[in-house]
């Protein structure tokens, strides 16, 4: 499966705090975003198999 790069613009303070939380909890920010996108697409009837 080919990957696509997405550029996001978010508040720097919010991003840094979330990044710290992800580091403490062992999460990866990009994977969290990918999972969110999959959930939203599936809510709208798209079938995503990755």
C-alpha positions in Angstrom: 0.0 0.0 0.0 1.4 3.4 -1.0 1.6 6.0 1.7 0.4 9.6 1.3 1.9 12.5 3.2 -0.6 14.9 4.9 0.4 18.4 6.2 -1.5 19.6 9.3 -1.5 23.0 10.9 -2.3 22.8 14.6 -1.7 25.0 17.6 2.0 24.4 18.6 1.3 24.3 22.3 -1.5 21.7 21.8 0.6 19.7 19.5 3.6 19.6 21.9 1.4 18.6 24.8 -0.2 15.9 22.8 3.2 14.7 21.6 4.4 14.5 25.2 1.3 12.4 26.1 1.9 10.1 23.2 5.5 9.7 24.2 4.5 8.8 27.8 1.8 6.4 26.7 3.8 4.9 23.9 1.6 6.2 21.1 2.7 7.5 17.7 1.0 10.7 16.6 0.9 9.8 12.9 -0.7 6.4 13.7 -3.3 8.0 15.9 -4.2 10.4 13.0 -4.3 7.5 10.5 -6.6 5.5 12.9 -8.9 8.5 13.2 -9.1 8.9 9.5 -10.0 5.2 9.1 -12.7 5.5 11.7 -14.3 8.5 10.1 -14.2 6.9 6.6 -15.8 3.7 8.0 -18.6 5.9 9.6 -19.4 7.1 6.1 -19.6 3.6 4.5 -16.0 3.3 3.2 -14.5 -0.1 3.7 -10.8 0.3 4.6 -8.5 -2.7 4.8 -4.9 -1.8 5.7 
